[in-house]
């Protein structure tokens, strides 16, 4: 369990990203909340971590399946064609979900299951850096789970530069309570990763 932020106050603004991704309906609601604001620029900036040619995003009616759902499309630099965002890859769709939810969680909480889904290991430190930056700016406490050692390494790399903003906890089985939390300091996590000790 990786956390960013330290607010312990109860909040009404809670956003959740399940491991299977966010529904088109919910994406539409989140997008409409930030469309044509500075936070829309943050979403596009984040998508450029994977594809630097993304110029703009819009949501349009999905005419393929006859539903009333809208889907995200992208416009790329030096192209007049509009393409479905999901056709660029699972990673970019996951970042879209992630940053859209984060920008909508202002003064609240974001819960992310399987943070690493669809993301190549090489991009994880940049994604974590974006999460740390936006969470601090928007006063969002982020809770993320992962089974990926690469994801933990990416988190640790950014945590080193923002030690007061993050924390790391391993959840172990507990017969009495179901699970117990084992907390790591930055130094302990670094040592465990260097010595290839299991921390997931």
Backbone as JSON Lines, residues from 0, in Angstrom:
{"i":0,"aa":"X","n":[0.86,-1.18,0.0],"ca":[0.0,0.0,0.0],"c":[0.89,1.23,0.0]}
{"i":1,"aa":"X","n":[0.79,2.05,-1.02],"ca":[1.6,3.25,-1.14],"c":[0.68,4.44,-0.94]}
{"i":2,"aa":"X","n":[1.08,5.37,-0.1],"ca":[0.22,6.52,0.17],"c":[0.96,7.82,-0.07]}
{"i":3,"aa":"X","n":[0.21,8.82,-0.47],"ca":[0.72,10.18,-0.66],"c":[-0.24,11.12,0.03]}
{"i":4,"aa":"X","n":[0.29,12.04,0.82],"ca":[-0.54,12.97,1.57],"c":[-0.67,12.5,3.0]}
{"i":5,"aa":"X","n":[-1.1,13.43,3.86],"ca":[-1.14,13.08,5.28],"c":[-2.44,13.46,5.98]}
{"i":6,"aa":"X","n":[-3.41,13.96,5.25],"ca":[-4.66,14.39,5.89],"c":[-5.41,13.2,6.47]}
{"i":7,"aa":"X","n":[-5.81,13.32,7.73],"ca":[-6.59,12.26,8.37],"c":[-8.03,12.69,8.59]}
{"i":8,"aa":"X","n":[-8.41,13.83,8.05],"ca":[-9.77,14.33,8.23],"c":[-10.74,13.57,7.32]}
{"i":9,"aa":"X","n":[-11.95,13.31,7.8],"ca":[-12.93,12.64,6.93],"c":[-13.25,13.5,5.71]}
{"i":10,"aa":"X","n":[-13.5,12.86,4.59],"ca":[-13.76,13.6,3.37],"c":[-14.95,13.0,2.63]}
{"i":11,"aa":"X","n":[-15.69,13.84,1.93],"ca":[-16.8,13.37,1.11],"c":[-16.36,13.1,-0.32]}
{"i":12,"aa":"X","n":[-15.24,13.69,-0.73],"ca":[-14.79,13.58,-2.11],"c":[-13.82,12.41,-2.25]}
{"i":13,"aa":"X","n":[-14.36,11.23,-2.55],"ca":[-13.55,10.03,-2.69],"c":[-13.71,9.49,-4.1]}
{"i":14,"aa":"X","n":[-12.6,9.3,-4.78],"ca":[-12.6,8.72,-6.12],"c":[-11.88,7.37,-6.06]}
{"i":15,"aa":"X","n":[-12.34,6.41,-6.88],"ca":[-11.77,5.06,-6.87],"c":[-11.53,4.58,-8.29]}
{"i":16,"aa":"X","n":[-10.34,4.03,-8.53],"ca":[-10.02,3.42,-9.82],"c":[-9.82,1.92,-9.6]}
{"i":17,"aa":"X","n":[-10.79,1.1,-10.04],"ca":[-10.63,-0.35,-9.88],"c":[-9.57,-0.9,-10.83]}
{"i":18,"aa":"X","n":[-9.1,-2.1,-10.55],"ca":[-8.06,-2.71,-11.39],"c":[-8.51,-2.87,-12.84]}
{"i":19,"aa":"X","n":[-9.81,-3.06,-13.04],"ca":[-10.32,-3.28,-14.4],"c":[-10.56,-1.97,-15.16]}
{"i":20,"aa":"X","n":[-10.34,-0.82,-14.51],"ca":[-10.52,0.46,-15.17],"c":[-11.86,1.1,-14.84]}
{"i":21,"aa":"X","n":[-12.02,2.32,-15.3],"ca":[-13.22,3.11,-15.01],"c":[-14.21,3.01,-16.16]}
{"i":22,"aa":"X","n":[-15.48,3.0,-15.87],"ca":[-16.51,2.9,-16.91],"c":[-16.55,4.17,-17.76]}
{"i":23,"aa":"X","n":[-17.03,4.01,-19.01],"ca":[-17.15,5.16,-19.9],"c":[-18.09,6.22,-19.31]}
{"i":24,"aa":"X","n":[-19.14,5.77,-18.64],"ca":[-20.08,6.71,-18.04],"c":[-19.39,7.58,-16.98]}
{"i":25,"aa":"X","n":[-18.61,6.95,-16.11],"ca":[-17.93,7.69,-15.06],"c":[-16.85,8.6,-15.64]}
{"i":26,"aa":"X","n":[-16.14,8.11,-16.67],"ca":[-15.14,8.93,-17.34],"c":[-15.79,10.21,-17.87]}
{"i":27,"aa":"X","n":[-16.98,10.08,-18.45],"ca":[-17.68,11.25,-18.99],"c":[-17.96,12.28,-17.91]}
{"i":28,"aa":"X","n":[-18.42,11.81,-16.75],"ca":[-18.71,12.73,-15.65],"c":[-17.45,13.44,-15.16]}
{"i":29,"aa":"X","n":[-16.37,12.67,-15.01],"ca":[-15.12,13.25,-14.53],"c":[-14.57,14.26,-15.54]}
{"i":30,"aa":"X","n":[-14.66,13.91,-16.83],"ca":[-14.14,14.81,-17.87],"c":[-14.92,16.13,-17.89]}
{"i":31,"aa":"X","n":[-16.23,16.04,-17.8],"ca":[-17.06,17.25,-17.84],"c":[-16.73,18.2,-16.69]}
{"i":32,"aa":"X","n":[-16.29,17.64,-15.56],"ca":[-15.94,18.47,-14.41],"c":[-14.69,19.32,-14.62]}
{"i":33,"aa":"X","n":[-13.79,18.85,-15.49],"ca":[-12.52,19.59,-15.66],"c":[-12.33,20.13,-17.07]}
{"i":34,"aa":"X","n":[-13.27,19.84,-17.96],"ca":[-13.15,20.29,-19.35],"c":[-13.01,21.81,-19.42]}
{"i":35,"aa":"X","n":[-12.06,22.27,-20.25],"ca":[-11.79,23.69,-20.46],"c":[-11.31,24.4,-19.19]}
{"i":36,"aa":"X","n":[-10.64,23.67,-18.31],"ca":[-9.99,24.26,-17.13],"c":[-8.5,23.97,-17.2]}
{"i":37,"aa":"X","n":[-7.76,24.56,-16.27],"ca":[-6.32,24.26,-16.19],"c":[-6.07,22.8,-15.89]}
{"i":38,"aa":"X","n":[-7.01,22.14,-15.23],"ca":[-6.82,20.72,-14.9],"c":[-6.91,19.84,-16.14]}
{"i":39,"aa":"X","n":[-7.64,20.28,-17.15],"ca":[-7.64,19.55,-18.43],"c":[-6.23,19.54,-19.01]}
{"i":40,"aa":"X","n":[-5.53,20.67,-18.88],"ca":[-4.15,20.74,-19.36],"c":[-3.26,19.75,-18.63]}
{"i":41,"aa":"X","n":[-3.52,19.53,-17.34],"ca":[-2.74,18.56,-16.56],"c":[-2.97,17.14,-17.08]}
{"i":42,"aa":"X","n":[-4.21,16.83,-17.46],"ca":[-4.51,15.51,-18.0],"c":[-3.74,15.28,-19.29]}
{"i":43,"aa":"X","n":[-3.78,16.25,-20.2],"ca":[-3.08,16.11,-21.48],"c":[-1.57,16.05,-21.27]}
{"i":44,"aa":"X","n":[-1.07,16.85,-20.36],"ca":[0.37,16.82,-20.04],"c":[0.78,15.43,-19.55]}
{"i":45,"aa":"X","n":[-0.06,14.8,-18.77],"ca":[0.23,13.46,-18.26],"c":[0.21,12.42,-19.36]}
{"i":46,"aa":"X","n":[-0.74,12.54,-20.29],"ca":[-0.81,11.6,-21.41],"c":[0.44,11.68,-22.27]}
{"i":47,"aa":"X","n":[1.04,12.83,-22.31],"ca":[2.25,13.01,-23.12],"c":[3.46,12.29,-22.53]}
{"i":48,"aa":"X","n":[3.33,11.78,-21.3],"ca":[4.4,10.95,-20.75],"c":[4.57,9.69,-21.59]}
{"i":49,"aa":"X","n":[3.49,9.23,-22.2],"ca":[3.54,8.03,-23.04],"c":[3.61,8.38,-24.51]}
{"i":50,"aa":"X","n":[2.81,9.35,-24.94],"ca":[2.82,9.75,-26.35],"c":[2.92,11.27,-26.42]}
{"i":51,"aa":"X","n":[4.11,11.76,-26.75],"ca":[4.37,13.2,-26.73],"c":[3.61,13.96,-27.82]}
{"i":52,"aa":"X","n":[3.0,13.23,-28.75],"ca":[2.29,13.88,-29.85],"c":[0.82,14.17,-29.56]}
{"i":53,"aa":"X","n":[0.34,13.79,-28.39],"ca":[-1.06,14.07,-28.07],"c":[-1.27,15.57,-27.92]}
{"i":54,"aa":"X","n":[-2.19,16.09,-28.71],"ca":[-2.44,17.53,-28.76],"c":[-3.7,17.91,-27.99]}
{"i":55,"aa":"X","n":[-4.74,17.09,-28.1],"ca":[-6.02,17.41,-27.47],"c":[-6.83,16.13,-27.27]}
{"i":56,"aa":"X","n":[-7.76,16.21,-26.33],"ca":[-8.66,15.1,-26.02],"c":[-10.1,15.63,-26.04]}
{"i":57,"aa":"X","n":[-11.0,14.79,-26.52],"ca":[-12.43,15.11,-26.46],"c":[-13.19,13.82,-26.21]}
{"i":58,"aa":"X","n":[-14.42,13.96,-25.73],"ca":[-15.29,12.8,-25.58],"c":[-16.45,12.94,-26.55]}
{"i":59,"aa":"X","n":[-16.69,11.87,-27.3],"ca":[-17.76,11.89,-28.3],"c":[-18.68,10.69,-28.1]}
{"i":60,"aa":"X","n":[-19.89,10.77,-28.67],"ca":[-20.83,9.66,-28.6],"c":[-20.24,8.42,-29.27]}
{"i":61,"aa":"X","n":[-20.45,7.28,-28.62],"ca":[-19.98,6.01,-29.17],"c":[-21.06,5.44,-30.07]}
{"i":62,"aa":"X","n":[-20.89,5.63,-31.37],"ca":[-21.92,5.18,-32.32],"c":[-21.76,3.71,-32.7]}
{"i":63,"aa":"X","n":[-20.62,3.11,-32.31],"ca":[-20.36,1.73,-32.72],"c":[-21.31,0.73,-32.07]}
{"i":64,"aa":"X","n":[-21.58,0.9,-30.8],"ca":[-22.42,-0.09,-30.13],"c":[-23.84,0.42,-29.83]}
{"i":65,"aa":"X","n":[-24.17,1.6,-30.31],"ca":[-25.51,2.13,-30.15],"c":[-25.85,2.58,-28.74]}
{"i":66,"aa":"X","n":[-24.85,2.64,-27.88],"ca":[-25.11,3.06,-26.5],"c":[-25.08,4.59,-26.41]}
{"i":67,"aa":"X","n":[-25.47,5.08,-25.24],"ca":[-25.42,6.52,-25.0],"c":[-24.1,6.94,-24.36]}
{"i":68,"aa":"X","n":[-23.16,6.0,-24.27],"ca":[-21.88,6.29,-23.64],"c":[-21.01,7.11,-24.58]}
{"i":69,"aa":"X","n":[-20.14,7.92,-23.96],"ca":[-19.16,8.67,-24.75],"c":[-17.79,8.02,-24.57]}
{"i":70,"aa":"X","n":[-16.95,8.14,-25.59],"ca":[-15.6,7.58,-25.53],"c":[-14.58,8.69,-25.8]}
{"i":71,"aa":"X","n":[-13.39,8.5,-25.26],"ca":[-12.33,9.49,-25.43],"c":[-11.65,9.31,-26.79]}
{"i":72,"aa":"X","n":[-11.45,10.44,-27.46],"ca":[-10.68,10.43,-28.7],"c":[-9.53,11.43,-28.55]}
{"i":73,"aa":"X","n":[-8.48,11.19,-29.33],"ca":[-7.29,12.04,-29.26],"c":[-6.98,12.64,-30.61]}
{"i":74,"aa":"X","n":[-6.43,13.84,-30.57],"ca":[-5.89,14.49,-31.77],"c":[-4.39,14.57,-31.57]}
{"i":75,"aa":"X","n":[-3.63,14.11,-32.56],"ca":[-2.18,14.09,-32.46],"c":[-1.58,15.25,-33.25]}
{"i":76,"aa":"X","n":[-0.4,15.66,-32.84],"ca":[0.32,16.7,-33.57],"c":[0.54,16.25,-35.02]}
{"i":77,"aa":"X","n":[0.51,17.2,-35.93],"ca":[0.77,16.94,-37.35],"c":[-0.19,15.91,-37.96]}
{"i":78,"aa":"X","n":[-1.41,15.87,-37.43],"ca":[-2.41,14.96,-37.99],"c":[-3.79,15.58,-37.83]}
{"i":79,"aa":"X","n":[-4.61,15.42,-38.85],"ca":[-5.99,15.92,-38.77],"c":[-6.94,14.83,-38.31]}
{"i":80,"aa":"X","n":[-6.43,13.61,-38.17],"ca":[-7.27,12.47,-37.81],"c":[-7.53,12.43,-36.31]}
{"i":81,"aa":"X","n":[-8.75,12.03,-35.94],"ca":[-9.1,11.81,-34.53],"c":[-9.14,10.3,-34.31]}
{"i":82,"aa":"X","n":[-8.43,9.84,-33.28],"ca":[-8.36,8.39,-33.04],"c":[-8.84,8.07,-31.62]}
{"i":83,"aa":"X","n":[-9.44,6.9,-31.44],"ca":[-9.85,6.51,-30.08],"c":[-8.62,6.45,-29.17]}
{"i":84,"aa":"X","n":[-8.74,7.01,-27.99],"ca":[-7.61,7.02,-27.06],"c":[-7.18,5.6,-26.73]}
{"i":85,"aa":"X","n":[-8.14,4.7,-26.57],"ca":[-7.82,3.32,-26.19],"c":[-6.99,2.61,-27.25]}
{"i":86,"aa":"X","n":[-7.04,3.09,-28.51],"ca":[-6.27,2.45,-29.57],"c":[-4.77,2.75,-29.45]}
{"i":87,"aa":"X","n":[-4.42,3.74,-28.65],"ca":[-3.0,4.08,-28.46],"c":[-2.36,3.1,-27.48]}
{"i":88,"aa":"X","n":[-3.17,2.47,-26.63],"ca":[-2.62,1.46,-25.74],"c":[-3.26,1.48,-24.36]}
{"i":89,"aa":"X","n":[-3.08,0.35,-23.65],"ca":[-3.65,0.22,-22.3],"c":[-3.03,1.22,-21.33]}
{"i":90,"aa":"X","n":[-1.73,1.48,-21.49],"ca":[-1.04,2.4,-20.58],"c":[-1.62,3.79,-20.62]}
{"i":91,"aa":"X","n":[-1.88,4.29,-21.8],"ca":[-2.39,5.65,-21.92],"c":[-3.83,5.73,-21.41]}
{"i":92,"aa":"X","n":[-4.6,4.67,-21.61],"ca":[-5.96,4.64,-21.08],"c":[-5.93,4.64,-19.55]}
{"i":93,"aa":"X","n":[-4.97,3.94,-18.97],"ca":[-4.86,3.88,-17.51],"c":[-4.43,5.24,-16.94]}
{"i":94,"aa":"X","n":[-3.48,5.9,-17.6],"ca":[-3.06,7.23,-17.13],"c":[-4.23,8.21,-17.24]}
{"i":95,"aa":"X","n":[-5.01,8.1,-18.31],"ca":[-6.17,8.97,-18.47],"c":[-7.13,8.8,-17.29]}
{"i":96,"aa":"X","n":[-7.44,7.53,-16.96],"ca":[-8.3,7.24,-15.8],"c":[-7.69,7.83,-14.52]}
{"i":97,"aa":"X","n":[-6.41,7.57,-14.34],"ca":[-5.72,7.94,-13.11],"c":[-5.69,9.45,-12.87]}
{"i":98,"aa":"X","n":[-5.25,10.19,-13.87],"ca":[-5.11,11.63,-13.71],"c":[-6.47,12.32,-13.72]}
{"i":99,"aa":"X","n":[-7.41,11.79,-14.47],"ca":[-8.77,12.35,-14.47],"c":[-9.39,12.2,-13.08]}
{"i":100,"aa":"X","n":[-9.22,11.04,-12.48],"ca":[-9.76,10.84,-11.12],"c":[-9.04,11.74,-10.12]}
{"i":101,"aa":"X","n":[-7.73,11.85,-10.24],"ca":[-6.96,12.67,-9.3],"c":[-7.36,14.14,-9.39]}
{"i":102,"aa":"X","n":[-7.52,14.65,-10.59],"ca":[-7.89,16.06,-10.74],"c":[-9.32,16.32,-10.26]}
{"i":103,"aa":"X","n":[-10.12,15.28,-10.15],"ca":[-11.48,15.42,-9.63],"c":[-11.57,15.16,-8.13]}
{"i":104,"aa":"X","n":[-10.47,14.78,-7.52],"ca":[-10.47,14.43,-6.1],"c":[-9.96,15.56,-5.21]}
{"i":105,"aa":"X","n":[-10.0,16.79,-5.7],"ca":[-9.48,17.93,-4.95],"c":[-10.01,17.96,-3.52]}
{"i":106,"aa":"X","n":[-9.08,18.15,-2.59],"ca":[-9.4,18.19,-1.15],"c":[-10.05,16.9,-0.67]}
{"i":107,"aa":"X","n":[-9.74,15.79,-1.34],"ca":[-10.34,14.52,-0.98],"c":[-9.35,13.37,-1.03]}
{"i":108,"aa":"X","n":[-9.84,12.22,-1.46],"ca":[-9.07,10.98,-1.43],"c":[-9.21,10.25,-2.75]}
{"i":109,"aa":"X","n":[-8.09,9.67,-3.21],"ca":[-8.09,8.83,-4.41],"c":[-7.59,7.44,-4.02]}
{"i":110,"aa":"X","n":[-8.37,6.42,-4.38],"ca":[-8.01,5.03,-4.14],"c":[-7.73,4.37,-5.49]}
{"i":111,"aa":"X","n":[-6.56,3.72,-5.62],"ca":[-6.17,3.11,-6.88],"c":[-5.79,1.65,-6.64]}
{"i":112,"aa":"X","n":[-6.48,0.74,-7.3],"ca":[-6.16,-0.68,-7.2],"c":[-5.29,-1.08,-8.39]}
{"i":113,"aa":"X","n":[-4.18,-1.76,-8.1],"ca":[-3.23,-2.2,-9.13],"c":[-2.73,-1.01,-9.96]}
{"i":114,"aa":"X","n":[-2.01,-0.14,-9.29],"ca":[-1.53,1.12,-9.88],"c":[-0.81,0.9,-11.21]}
{"i":115,"aa":"X","n":[-0.07,-0.18,-11.33],"ca":[0.83,-0.38,-12.47],"c":[0.15,-0.88,-13.73]}
{"i":116,"aa":"X","n":[-1.14,-1.19,-13.69],"ca":[-1.82,-1.81,-14.84],"c":[-1.57,-1.06,-16.15]}
{"i":117,"aa":"X","n":[-1.04,-1.8,-17.13],"ca":[-0.83,-1.26,-18.47],"c":[0.37,-0.35,-18.63]}
{"i":118,"aa":"X","n":[1.1,-0.07,-17.55],"ca":[2.21,0.88,-17.61],"c":[3.55,0.16,-17.71]}
{"i":119,"aa":"X","n":[4.36,0.55,-18.66],"ca":[5.71,-0.01,-18.8],"c":[6.56,0.44,-17.63]}
{"i":120,"aa":"X","n":[7.45,-0.44,-17.16],"ca":[8.26,-0.13,-15.97],"c":[9.03,1.17,-16.12]}
{"i":121,"aa":"X","n":[9.46,1.51,-17.35],"ca":[10.32,2.68,-17.56],"c":[9.58,4.0,-17.34]}
{"i":122,"aa":"X","n":[8.24,3.97,-17.44],"ca":[7.47,5.2,-17.31],"c":[6.99,5.43,-15.87]}
{"i":123,"aa":"X","n":[7.09,4.41,-15.02],"ca":[6.52,4.49,-13.68],"c":[7.07,5.65,-12.83]}
{"i":124,"aa":"X","n":[8.39,5.92,-12.82],"ca":[8.84,7.07,-12.03],"c":[8.23,8.4,-12.48]}
{"i":125,"aa":"X","n":[8.04,8.58,-13.78],"ca":[7.43,9.81,-14.28],"c":[5.96,9.91,-13.86]}
{"i":126,"aa":"X","n":[5.28,8.78,-13.89],"ca":[3.87,8.78,-13.47],"c":[3.78,9.08,-11.98]}
{"i":127,"aa":"X","n":[4.63,8.44,-11.18],"ca":[4.63,8.72,-9.74],"c":[4.97,10.18,-9.45]}
{"i":128,"aa":"X","n":[5.89,10.73,-10.2],"ca":[6.24,12.14,-10.01],"c":[5.03,13.04,-10.25]}
{"i":129,"aa":"X","n":[4.26,12.72,-11.29],"ca":[3.04,13.47,-11.58],"c":[2.03,13.33,-10.45]}
{"i":130,"aa":"X","n":[1.89,12.11,-9.92],"ca":[0.95,11.87,-8.83],"c":[1.35,12.67,-7.59]}
{"i":131,"aa":"X","n":[2.61,12.63,-7.23],"ca":[3.09,13.39,-6.07],"c":[2.81,14.88,-6.26]}
{"i":132,"aa":"X","n":[3.15,15.4,-7.44],"ca":[3.01,16.83,-7.7],"c":[1.55,17.28,-7.64]}
{"i":133,"aa":"X","n":[0.68,16.54,-8.32],"ca":[-0.73,16.93,-8.35],"c":[-1.43,16.69,-7.01]}
{"i":134,"aa":"X","n":[-1.06,15.62,-6.32],"ca":[-1.67,15.35,-5.01],"c":[-1.35,16.47,-4.04]}
{"i":135,"aa":"X","n":[-0.12,16.96,-4.08],"ca":[0.24,18.07,-3.19],"c":[-0.49,19.34,-3.6]}
{"i":136,"aa":"X","n":[-0.53,19.61,-4.89],"ca":[-1.18,20.83,-5.38],"c":[-2.67,20.86,-5.07]}
{"i":137,"aa":"X","n":[-3.33,19.7,-5.21],"ca":[-4.78,19.65,-5.07],"c":[-5.24,19.17,-3.7]}
{"i":138,"aa":"X","n":[-4.29,18.9,-2.81],"ca":[-4.61,18.44,-1.46],"c":[-5.41,17.13,-1.5]}
{"i":139,"aa":"X","n":[-4.84,16.15,-2.2],"ca":[-5.48,14.83,-2.33],"c":[-4.61,13.79,-1.63]}
{"i":140,"aa":"X","n":[-5.24,12.96,-0.81],"ca":[-4.52,11.83,-0.23],"c":[-4.76,10.62,-1.15]}
{"i":141,"aa":"X","n":[-3.66,10.03,-1.6],"ca":[-3.72,8.92,-2.56],"c":[-3.32,7.63,-1.86]}
{"i":142,"aa":"X","n":[-4.16,6.6,-2.02],"ca":[-3.84,5.25,-1.56],"c":[-3.77,4.36,-2.8]}
{"i":143,"aa":"X","n":[-2.65,3.68,-3.0],"ca":[-2.49,2.84,-4.18],"c":[-1.96,1.47,-3.78]}
{"i":144,"aa":"X","n":[-2.5,0.43,-4.42],"ca":[-1.99,-0.92,-4.2],"c":[-1.25,-1.39,-5.44]}
{"i":145,"aa":"X","n":[-0.32,-2.31,-5.24],"ca":[0.42,-2.88,-6.37],"c":[1.0,-4.23,-5.98]}
{"i":146,"aa":"X","n":[1.21,-5.08,-6.99],"ca":[1.96,-6.32,-6.82],"c":[3.26,-6.24,-7.61]}
{"i":147,"aa":"X","n":[3.57,-5.08,-8.15],"ca":[4.71,-4.91,-9.04],"c":[5.92,-4.34,-8.31]}
{"i":148,"aa":"X","n":[7.02,-5.07,-8.37],"ca":[8.28,-4.58,-7.79],"c":[8.77,-3.34,-8.54]}
{"i":149,"aa":"X","n":[8.58,-3.31,-9.86],"ca":[8.97,-2.13,-10.65],"c":[8.18,-0.91,-10.22]}
{"i":150,"aa":"X","n":[6.89,-1.1,-9.91],"ca":[6.06,0.01,-9.46],"c":[6.57,0.54,-8.12]}
{"i":151,"aa":"X","n":[6.96,-0.37,-7.24],"ca":[7.49,0.03,-5.93],"c":[8.81,0.76,-6.1]}
{"i":152,"aa":"X","n":[9.65,0.29,-7.0],"ca":[10.92,0.98,-7.26],"c":[10.68,2.4,-7.79]}
{"i":153,"aa":"X","n":[9.71,2.53,-8.7],"ca":[9.38,3.85,-9.23],"c":[8.87,4.78,-8.14]}
{"i":154,"aa":"X","n":[8.02,4.24,-7.26],"ca":[7.52,5.02,-6.13],"c":[8.67,5.45,-5.22]}
{"i":155,"aa":"X","n":[9.56,4.52,-4.91],"ca":[10.69,4.81,-4.01],"c":[11.57,5.91,-4.58]}
{"i":156,"aa":"X","n":[11.78,5.86,-5.89],"ca":[12.63,6.86,-6.55],"c":[12.06,8.27,-6.38]}
{"i":157,"aa":"X","n":[10.76,8.41,-6.48],"ca":[10.14,9.73,-6.34],"c":[9.98,10.08,-4.86]}
{"i":158,"aa":"X","n":[9.7,9.09,-4.02],"ca":[9.57,9.31,-2.58],"c":[10.85,9.89,-2.0]}
{"i":159,"aa":"X","n":[11.99,9.49,-2.54],"ca":[13.28,10.01,-2.06],"c":[13.35,11.54,-2.17]}
{"i":160,"aa":"X","n":[12.68,12.09,-3.18],"ca":[12.69,13.54,-3.39],"c":[11.55,14.25,-2.64]}
{"i":161,"aa":"X","n":[10.61,13.45,-2.08],"ca":[9.43,14.01,-1.42],"c":[9.11,13.2,-0.16]}
{"i":162,"aa":"X","n":[10.12,13.0,0.69],"ca":[9.98,12.04,1.78],"c":[8.82,12.34,2.71]}
{"i":163,"aa":"X","n":[8.53,13.6,2.96],"ca":[7.47,13.95,3.9],"c":[6.08,13.71,3.33]}
{"i":164,"aa":"X","n":[5.98,13.48,2.03],"ca":[4.67,13.36,1.38],"c":[4.17,11.93,1.23]}
{"i":165,"aa":"X","n":[5.05,10.93,1.37],"ca":[4.64,9.57,1.07],"c":[4.86,8.6,2.22]}
{"i":166,"aa":"X","n":[4.31,7.42,2.07],"ca":[4.57,6.32,3.0],"c":[4.35,5.01,2.27]}
{"i":167,"aa":"X","n":[4.92,3.94,2.82],"ca":[4.82,2.62,2.19],"c":[4.49,1.59,3.26]}
{"i":168,"aa":"X","n":[3.51,0.73,2.95],"ca":[3.07,-0.29,3.91],"c":[2.84,-1.6,3.17]}
{"i":169,"aa":"X","n":[3.31,-2.68,3.76],"ca":[3.01,-4.01,3.23],"c":[1.87,-4.59,4.05]}
{"i":170,"aa":"X","n":[0.88,-5.18,3.37],"ca":[-0.24,-5.8,4.08],"c":[0.0,-7.3,4.16]}
{"i":171,"aa":"X","n":[0.09,-7.82,5.38],"ca":[0.3,-9.24,5.62],"c":[-0.98,-9.88,6.13]}
{"i":172,"aa":"X","n":[-1.17,-11.19,5.83],"ca":[-2.35,-11.89,6.38],"c":[-2.3,-11.93,7.91]}
{"i":173,"aa":"X","n":[-3.47,-11.83,8.5],"ca":[-3.57,-11.91,9.97],"c":[-4.83,-12.69,10.3]}
{"i":174,"aa":"X","n":[-4.66,-13.82,11.02],"ca":[-5.79,-14.69,11.31],"c":[-6.88,-14.0,12.11]}
{"i":175,"aa":"X","n":[-6.49,-13.11,12.99],"ca":[-7.47,-12.46,13.86],"c":[-8.2,-11.32,13.19]}
{"i":176,"aa":"X","n":[-7.46,-10.48,12.45],"ca":[-8.04,-9.27,11.87],"c":[-8.15,-9.28,10.34]}
{"i":177,"aa":"X","n":[-7.69,-10.35,9.71],"ca":[-7.73,-10.42,8.25],"c":[-6.46,-9.94,7.59]}
{"i":178,"aa":"X","n":[-5.92,-8.81,8.09],"ca":[-4.67,-8.27,7.55],"c":[-4.03,-7.36,8.58]}
{"i":179,"aa":"X","n":[-2.73,-7.25,8.5],"ca":[-2.01,-6.31,9.35],"c":[-1.04,-5.52,8.49]}
{"i":180,"aa":"X","n":[-0.81,-4.29,8.86],"ca":[0.05,-3.39,8.09],"c":[1.46,-3.38,8.68]}
{"i":181,"aa":"X","n":[2.44,-3.53,7.79],"ca":[3.85,-3.4,8.18],"c":[4.39,-2.15,7.49]}
{"i":182,"aa":"X","n":[4.74,-1.15,8.28],"ca":[5.19,0.13,7.72],"c":[6.69,0.12,7.45]}
{"i":183,"aa":"X","n":[7.08,0.78,6.37],"ca":[8.49,0.91,5.98],"c":[8.88,2.37,6.0]}
{"i":184,"aa":"X","n":[10.08,2.64,6.49],"ca":[10.67,3.96,6.29],"c":[11.3,3.96,4.89]}
{"i":185,"aa":"X","n":[11.65,5.11,4.4],"ca":[12.33,5.19,3.1],"c":[13.61,4.38,3.12]}
{"i":186,"aa":"X","n":[14.36,4.48,4.21],"ca":[15.63,3.74,4.32],"c":[15.39,2.23,4.32]}
{"i":187,"aa":"X","n":[14.38,1.79,5.08],"ca":[14.08,0.36,5.15],"c":[13.64,-0.18,3.8]}
{"i":188,"aa":"X","n":[12.8,0.58,3.1],"ca":[12.36,0.14,1.77],"c":[13.53,0.1,0.8]}
{"i":189,"aa":"X","n":[14.39,1.1,0.83],"ca":[15.55,1.12,-0.06],"c":[16.44,-0.09,0.18]}
{"i":190,"aa":"X","n":[16.7,-0.39,1.46],"ca":[17.53,-1.55,1.79],"c":[16.89,-2.85,1.33]}
{"i":191,"aa":"X","n":[15.58,-2.98,1.53],"ca":[14.87,-4.2,1.13],"c":[14.93,-4.4,-0.38]}
{"i":192,"aa":"X","n":[14.76,-3.32,-1.13],"ca":[14.82,-3.43,-2.59],"c":[16.24,-3.75,-3.05]}
{"i":193,"aa":"X","n":[17.24,-3.13,-2.42],"ca":[18.64,-3.38,-2.79],"c":[19.04,-4.83,-2.52]}
{"i":194,"aa":"X","n":[18.49,-5.4,-1.44],"ca":[18.84,-6.78,-1.06],"c":[17.85,-7.81,-1.63]}
{"i":195,"aa":"X","n":[16.93,-7.33,-2.48],"ca":[15.95,-8.19,-3.12],"c":[15.07,-8.93,-2.12]}
{"i":196,"aa":"X","n":[14.74,-8.25,-1.03],"ca":[13.81,-8.78,-0.03],"c":[12.38,-8.53,-0.49]}
{"i":197,"aa":"X","n":[11.5,-9.51,-0.31],"ca":[10.11,-9.36,-0.74],"c":[9.41,-8.28,0.08]}
{"i":198,"aa":"X","n":[8.82,-7.31,-0.6],"ca":[8.1,-6.22,0.09],"c":[6.65,-6.11,-0.38]}
{"i":199,"aa":"X","n":[6.25,-6.95,-1.34],"ca":[4.9,-6.84,-1.89],"c":[3.88,-7.59,-1.05]}
